Amino acid sequence: MNKKKKIGTHGYCLGGAYVIKTAAEMPRRIGAGASLHGGFLVTDKPTSPHLLAPRIKARLYFAIASDDDKREPDAKNKLREGSNPVLSQSLLHLGIDLKGGFDLTTEACRQFNNNVSDAPGISYFSIAGQFRPKRILGLPQGPLGLHHDFVARKEGDNDGLVSVESATLAERPAWSALDVWEANHFRLVNWGANLAPTPHELADSSIVEKYRTLVNQVTAIK
């Protein structure tokens, strides 16, 4: 692995904010990023991702869903007006239908992989997640409980949004499925299991440690 070469990163939904944070944290390494239907990119908090613009050197692409734009019409303008000239030139694509969530199914991912060739010389890695929702009288609890059961009926083990099968479609020589983490989708991005983190979850650094281990794991791959 050539550590002097720049790399790209992308995130869907909750992962969009992490694209900005990663580009700001590693400006010399991240050369490009894409946020697809990103959430919480612009907030009124001092920790809002869009405020990291001055630290970013990468070229970023923001795909904003039409419904997102109706709910947060000023978000795209704040992303454009960042003091970083690269962010100011970021491409903003409006009008993505929220039905795009169906593009995350196993079959849709398989079709995409069949239609889009791998970039030569690039290795691809994936991490899957799975959890078992708490139940009362057999009914799944929590914001991802019902969706977990829906995805489970279709595609088996999942993190409440994405199935393990969908995240481990390692069918080509350049692809590697590295691990399956025991956590729901929210915890996988270091949020609370029920969206809002509890004091215990705020003090729990296990997910962060998993990401640190992952970075070392990927770095060690030749």
C-alpha positions as CSV (number, residue, x, y, z in Angstrom):
1,M,0.0,0.0,0.0
2,N,1.4,3.4,-1.1
3,K,0.7,5.6,1.9
4,K,1.7,8.7,-0.1
5,K,-1.2,8.3,-2.5
6,K,-4.4,10.1,-1.7
7,I,-7.6,8.0,-1.0
8,G,-11.3,8.6,-1.3
9,T,-14.2,8.1,1.1
10,H,-17.9,8.1,0.9
11,G,-20.9,7.9,3.2
12,Y,-24.6,7.4,3.0
13,C,-27.1,9.0,5.3
14,L,-25.5,9.2,8.8
15,G,-22.1,8.5,7.1
16,G,-22.2,11.8,5.2
17,A,-21.1,13.8,8.2
18,Y,-18.2,11.4,8.7
19,V,-16.9,12.0,5.2
20,I,-16.5,15.7,6.1
21,K,-14.9,14.9,9.5
22,T,-12.5,12.4,7.9
23,A,-11.5,14.8,5.2
24,A,-10.8,17.5,7.8
25,E,-8.9,15.1,10.1
26,M,-6.7,13.7,7.4
27,P,-6.4,16.5,4.8
28,R,-3.1,15.2,3.4
29,R,-4.5,11.7,2.8
30,I,-8.1,12.3,1.7
31,G,-8.2,13.5,-1.9
32,A,-11.9,13.1,-2.6
33,G,-15.2,12.4,-0.8
34,A,-18.9,11.9,-1.5
35,S,-21.8,12.4,0.9
36,L,-25.0,10.7,-0.5
37,H,-28.3,11.7,1.1
38,G,-26.2,12.9,4.1
39,G,-27.7,13.8,7.4
40,F,-26.8,16.5,9.9
41,L,-24.2,18.0,7.7
42,V,-25.3,21.5,8.8
43,T,-26.5,22.1,12.3
44,D,-26.6,25.1,14.7
45,K,-24.0,23.5,17.1
46,P,-20.4,24.5,17.3
47,T,-19.5,21.0,16.3
48,S,-21.4,21.1,13.0
49,P,-19.5,19.3,10.2
50,H,-19.8,22.1,7.7
51,L,-17.7,24.3,10.0
52,L,-14.7,22.0,9.4
53,A,-14.5,23.4,5.8
54,P,-11.2,25.5,6.4
55,R,-9.3,22.3,7.2
56,I,-10.4,20.3,4.1
57,K,-8.2,20.0,1.0
58,A,-10.2,17.2,-0.7
59,R,-12.8,17.8,-3.5
60,L,-16.2,16.8,-2.1
61,Y,-19.4,15.9,-3.8
62,F,-22.8,16.3,-2.0
63,A,-25.9,14.4,-3.3
64,I,-28.8,16.0,-1.5
65,A,-32.2,14.3,-1.7
66,S,-35.2,16.5,-2.8
67,D,-37.0,15.8,0.5
68,D,-33.8,16.8,2.4
69,D,-33.7,20.1,0.5
70,K,-37.3,20.9,1.4
71,R,-36.6,20.3,5.1
72,E,-33.2,22.1,5.2
73,P,-33.2,24.5,2.3
74,D,-30.3,26.5,3.7
75,A,-28.0,23.5,4.1
76,K,-26.7,23.5,0.5
77,N,-26.0,27.3,0.7
78,K,-23.9,26.9,3.9
79,L,-22.0,24.1,2.3
80,R,-21.3,26.3,-0.7
81,E,-20.3,29.3,1.4
82,G,-17.7,27.5,3.5
83,S,-14.4,29.4,3.6
84,N,-12.7,26.5,1.9
85,P,-12.6,27.1,-1.8
86,V,-12.8,23.4,-2.6
87,L,-16.0,23.0,-0.7
88,S,-17.3,26.1,-2.5
89,Q,-16.9,24.2,-5.8
90,S,-18.5,21.0,-4.5
91,L,-21.1,19.6,-6.7
92,L,-24.6,19.6,-5.3
93,H,-27.0,17.2,-7.0
94,L,-30.6,17.8,-6.1
95,G,-33.7,15.6,-6.7
96,I,-32.6,12.2,-5.5
97,D,-35.7,10.2,-4.6
98,L,-35.7,8.7,-1.1
99,K,-36.7,5.4,-2.8
100,G,-32.9,5.2,-3.3
101,G,-32.9,3.3,-0.1
102,F,-33.8,0.3,-2.2
103,D,-30.4,0.6,-3.8
104,L,-28.9,-0.8,-0.6
105,T,-30.6,-4.2,-1.0
106,T,-28.4,-7.2,-1.7
107,E,-29.7,-7.6,-5.2
108,A,-29.2,-3.9,-6.0
109,C,-25.7,-4.0,-4.7
110,R,-24.9,-7.1,-6.7
111,Q,-26.3,-5.5,-9.9
112,F,-24.2,-2.3,-9.2
113,N,-21.1,-4.4,-8.7
114,N,-21.8,-6.3,-12.0
115,N,-22.3,-3.0,-13.9
116,V,-19.4,-1.0,-12.5
117,S,-15.8,-2.2,-12.9
118,D,-13.3,-2.0,-10.1
119,A,-10.6,0.7,-10.3
120,P,-7.3,-1.0,-11.3
121,G,-4.8,-1.2,-8.4
122,I,-7.4,-0.5,-5.7
123,S,-8.4,-2.9,-2.9
124,Y,-11.9,-2.9,-1.4
125,F,-12.8,-3.7,2.2
126,S,-16.1,-4.0,4.0
127,I,-17.3,-4.3,7.6
128,A,-20.7,-5.7,8.4
129,G,-22.8,-5.2,11.5
130,Q,-25.5,-7.3,13.3
131,F,-27.5,-7.1,16.5
132,R,-30.5,-8.7,18.2
133,P,-33.1,-6.2,19.3
134,K,-34.6,-6.5,22.8
135,R,-38.1,-7.9,22.8
136,I,-41.2,-7.5,25.0
137,L,-43.8,-10.1,24.5
138,G,-42.0,-11.0,21.3
139,L,-42.1,-7.5,19.8
140,P,-38.8,-5.9,18.9
141,Q,-38.0,-2.7,20.8
142,G,-36.0,0.4,19.8
143,P,-36.0,2.6,16.7
144,L,-34.4,-0.2,14.6
145,G,-36.3,-3.1,16.0
146,L,-39.1,-3.5,13.5
147,H,-36.8,-2.7,10.6
148,H,-34.3,-5.3,11.9
149,D,-37.0,-8.0,11.6
150,F,-38.1,-6.8,8.2
151,V,-34.6,-6.9,6.8
152,A,-34.0,-10.3,8.6
153,R,-37.0,-11.8,6.8
154,K,-35.5,-10.7,3.5
155,E,-31.8,-11.0,3.9
156,G,-30.9,-12.5,7.3
157,D,-28.7,-11.0,10.0
158,N,-28.4,-7.2,9.9
159,D,-27.6,-4.1,11.8
160,G,-31.2,-2.7,11.6
161,L,-30.6,-1.2,8.2
162,V,-28.0,-3.1,6.2
163,S,-27.8,-6.9,6.0
164,V,-24.6,-8.8,6.7
165,E,-24.9,-10.5,3.3
166,S,-25.2,-7.1,1.5
167,A,-22.0,-5.9,3.3
168,T,-20.0,-9.0,2.6
169,L,-20.4,-9.4,-1.2
170,A,-16.7,-10.3,-1.6
171,E,-17.0,-11.9,-5.0
172,R,-13.9,-10.4,-6.7
173,P,-10.1,-10.8,-6.1
174,A,-9.8,-7.1,-5.0
175,W,-12.6,-7.4,-2.4
176,S,-12.2,-8.5,1.2
177,A,-14.9,-8.7,3.9
178,L,-12.9,-8.1,7.1
179,D,-15.3,-8.6,10.0
180,V,-18.8,-8.5,11.4
181,W,-19.3,-6.2,14.4
182,E,-21.9,-6.8,17.0
183,A,-23.8,-3.5,17.1
184,N,-26.8,-1.9,15.5
185,H,-26.4,0.7,12.7
186,F,-26.5,3.7,15.1
187,R,-23.8,2.3,17.4
188,L,-21.6,1.5,14.4
189,V,-21.3,5.2,13.7
190,N,-20.7,5.8,17.5
191,W,-24.2,7.1,18.2
192,G,-26.4,5.6,20.9
193,A,-28.1,2.3,20.2
194,N,-31.4,4.1,20.4
195,L,-30.1,7.2,18.5
196,A,-29.5,9.5,21.5
197,P,-26.5,8.1,23.4
198,T,-26.8,7.3,27.1
199,P,-24.2,8.4,29.7
200,H,-22.9,4.8,29.6
201,E,-22.6,4.9,25.8
202,L,-20.8,8.2,25.9
203,A,-18.2,6.7,28.2
204,D,-18.0,3.5,26.0
205,S,-15.0,3.8,23.6
206,S,-15.4,0.2,22.3
207,I,-16.6,1.4,18.8
208,V,-13.8,3.9,18.5
209,E,-11.3,1.2,19.4
210,K,-12.8,-1.0,16.7
211,Y,-12.2,1.7,14.2
212,R,-8.6,2.2,15.4
213,T,-8.0,-1.6,15.1
214,L,-9.6,-1.4,11.6
215,V,-7.2,1.3,10.5
216,N,-4.2,-0.7,11.7
217,Q,-5.6,-3.8,10.0
218,V,-6.1,-2.1,6.7
219,T,-2.7,-0.4,6.9
220,A,-1.0,-3.7,7.5
221,I,-2.5,-5.2,4.3
222,K,0.0,-5.3,1.5
